[in-house]
Every structure is written in structure tokens, then in C-alpha cells.
């Protein structure tokens, strides 16, 4: 599998998790120059910006380690652009989903609310 295919599995699983927990998915893979949002979801009056990190079982590094200060800066920049472009006047939080795969099957899933701040 390519890294994009691995990422897609994790994002699909996370989007399904969010829908099951009452969220509306507003956007996936929203890109601007210098940043990308994996999933933008809304529940009530709160926007959830979700960074999804998917790894194969036994990978040398975990998904949590990939959420670096540089990555956070890029996500925050993209979130500001998305919120401005869509005219939202609501709060947003930055969550993370850590997904582990064995083959193409999800074997571990962790959803971290408010994983980082702007």
C-alpha cells in the first residue's frame, strides 16, 4: 500500500467515528499553500479540526510523534484560512486521531480531544 492509501484508511475510519458520535463532516483534505486539514467536523457550535496520523503496526515511530510544532503551525494556519473562507464565527478545537493498521485493517484507534492549541 502507498502512504496515501494508508492515510485514506485512517481518515475514513476517523470520519466514521466522528459521524457515529454526532459530528457533521464539513471538509476532508482541505489544502492551502503551506498547510492541510485532514478532517473538519462540526458538533453543535464547535468546529473540530482533526489531524489523523495512520501508521502500520510495528512502524518505527508512532503517530503522536509526527505531530510536531511545525505540523501544528501548518494546521493552525490552514484552520484559520478555512474558518475565514467559510465565515464561521464559532470556536474550534484541535483534535488528533492515531490509527494503527495491520494490513488494511484498523487494529488500534485513539481519539485525543484538544490534542493541541493554536
N, C-alpha and C positions, 0 to 999 in steps of 0.2 A: 504494500500500500504506500502511496505517496503521503507526504506530510499533510498535504491539503485534504486528502481523503480521511486521514486520521482526525484532523481538526473538524471536518464536517460531521463525523460520527459524534464527537464530543458536543458540538454545538446543537445538533439535532436532539440529543439526549437531554441537554440542558434546557432547550426551548420547550420540550415536552414536560419536563419537571416544572418549569415556570407556569405553563398553562394549567397543569394539574393543581397548582397552588394559587390559582385565581388571577394570574397575570395575563395581560394582553401583550402580545409581541408587537412592538411598533416598528422595529427595524432589525435587520441582520446584516453584518458585514458592511456597516456604514463607513465609508472611507473619505478622508480628506488628505490633502498633502501633509504628510508627516504624522498621520495617526489613523487608527481604525477602531471601531467599536464592534465587538463580536455580536452582542445582543443588547438591544434597548427594549425594555419592558415597562409596563405601567400597571400598578396596582393601586386603586384608589387615586389619591392625589400625588402619589410618589412615583418618580421615574427611577428605574433600576438600570444602571449601566453595568453590564455583566461581562467580565473578562473570563474567557474559557481557556483553560490550559489542559490539553489532552496529551497523554503520554502512553507509550506501550509499557506493559508490565516489564519490570526489570530495567527500565531506562536508567541511564547514569545519573540523571538529575530529575527531581520532581517538578511538578507544575508550579508549586509555590515559589520555587527558586527563580522561576522565569518572570515573576512579577517584580521587576527591578525598579528603582527610582526613575530611570529613563523611560521604561514602559509606562509607568504611572503617569509621567508627564505627558506622554503622547496620548494616552487615553483621556486625560483631563482636557487636553486641547481639543480633541475630537468631540468630546461631550459638550463642551462649550459651543462649538460650531453647530452641532446637531440641535441643541436647545434653542440657540439663536435663530437658526434657519426655520424651525418649526413653531416659533413663537410661544414656547412653553413658559409659563410663569409659576412654576412649581419647583419643589425641592427634588434633588436627585441624590442617590446614594450609589456608591461603587462597590459592587459585589464581585465575587470570584467563584468560579466552578472549576474544581480539579477533577479530571476524569482519567481513569486508568483503563486501558484496553488489554484484552488478551485476544489476539486475532482481531476480529471486528466486533467483539462482544465487550460491553462495559462490565467490568468486574469490581470497580470501586468508584464511588461518586461522593464528593464532598462539596457542599454549597456553603460558602462563607459570606454571610451578610456583613455589609460595611467593612470589607476587607482592607480598604484604604480610603483616604480622604484627599480632597483636592488641595 
